[in-house]
Amino acid sequence: MGKKHDIPLGDHDLFAAQEIKRAVERSFQAHERPQEAGLIEVYDRVQGQIGALDTIAKLGTYLKAIQQADERFTGRAIKNITDAVKVRRWILNCRMTGWNSPICSCSNPTSASWR
């Protein structure tokens, strides 16, 4: 190994990687709910009406409620968020099914895999 690539000797915390994973998990859990007071109110109201935001349609309902509560939140912002969710879901599906799967084909973004 080179001069700047030595592994330091001494005591090491053997489970430090697990602690990092736990910290990341706690961070994700902190972002499950909105942090801003106005958004918390909208989130609680919408979730009380339609249940958990577990479909793209329910997410759209939540985003529309945010738009009605805050005029700065535009229709374009809603479209950008839903497009990002669809792409992330597509990437997750491709990781689970394998990148060679027909569902992972980028040639037809209007296919059922994008909806």
C-alpha positions in Angstrom: 0.0 0.0 0.0 1.1 3.6 -0.6 2.0 6.1 2.0 -1.5 7.6 2.2 -3.4 4.2 2.0 -2.2 2.5 5.2 -4.8 0.9 7.4 -4.3 2.4 10.9 -3.5 0.0 13.7 -5.2 0.1 17.0 -8.6 -0.3 18.5 -11.5 -0.2 16.1 -15.2 -0.4 16.6 -16.1 -3.6 14.8 -19.7 -2.7 14.4 -19.3 0.9 13.3 -20.9 0.1 9.8 -24.0 -1.1 11.6 -24.2 2.1 13.5 -24.0 4.1 10.3 -26.8 2.0 8.9 -28.9 2.7 12.0 -28.2 6.5 11.7 -29.3 6.5 8.1 -32.5 4.6 9.0 -33.2 7.1 11.8 -32.7 9.9 9.3 -35.1 8.4 6.8 -37.7 7.9 9.6 -37.3 11.5 10.5 -38.4 12.4 7.0 -41.4 10.2 6.8 -43.6 13.0 8.0 -43.4 16.7 7.1 -41.5 19.0 9.5 -43.2 22.3 8.8 -46.3 23.1 10.8 -48.5 23.9 7.8 -47.5 20.8 6.0 -48.1 18.7 9.1 -51.6 20.0 9.2 -52.2 19.2 5.5 -50.5 15.7 5.9 -52.6 14.7 8.9 -55.9 15.9 7.2 -55.2 14.1 4.0 -54.0 11.0 5.6 -57.1 11.0 7.8 -59.3 11.2 4.8 -57.6 8.7 2.4 -55.3 6.6 4.6 -51.6 6.0 4.1 -50.0 7.6 1.0 -49.2 4.3 -0.6 -50.2 4.8 -4.2 -49.4 7.5 -6.8 -53.0 8.6 -6.8 -53.0 9.2 -3.0 -49.7 11.0 -3.3 -51.3 13.2 -6.0 -54.2 14.0 -3.7 -51.8 15.0 -1.0 -49.8 17.2 -3.4 -53.0 18.8 -4.6 -53.9 19.6 -0.9 -50.5 21.2 -0.5 -51.1 23.3 -3.6 -54.5 24.5 -2.2 -52.9 25.4 1.1 -49.9 27.2 -0.3 -50.2 29.2 -3.6 -46.4 29.0 -4.1 -46.7 25.2 -4.8 -47.5 25.1 -8.5 -48.9 22.4 -10.8 -45.4 22.1 -12.3 -44.0 21.3 -8.9 -46.6 18.5 -8.5 -45.7 17.1 -11.9 -42.0 17.2 -11.1 -42.5 15.3 -7.8 -44.7 12.7 -9.3 -42.3 12.1 -12.2 -39.4 11.7 -9.7 -41.5 9.2 -7.8 -42.3 7.2 -10.9 -38.6 7.1 -12.0 -37.5 6.0 -8.5 -40.1 3.3 -8.5 -39.0 2.2 -12.0 -35.3 2.0 -10.8 -36.3 0.0 -7.8 -38.3 -2.4 -9.9 -35.4 -2.8 -12.3 -33.0 -3.6 -9.4 -35.5 -6.2 -8.1 -36.2 -7.8 -11.5 -32.8 -7.4 -13.1 -31.8 -4.7 -15.6 -32.3 -7.0 -18.6 -36.0 -7.4 -17.9 -38.4 -5.9 -20.5 -39.9 -3.7 -17.8 -36.6 -1.9 -17.6 -36.6 -0.9 -21.3 -36.2 2.9 -21.7 -37.3 2.8 -25.3 -41.0 3.4 -24.4 -41.5 5.7 -21.4 -45.2 5.6 -21.8 -45.3 1.9 -21.2 -47.1 0.4 -18.2 -43.8 0.2 -16.3 -43.8 4.0 -16.1 -47.3 4.4 -14.7 
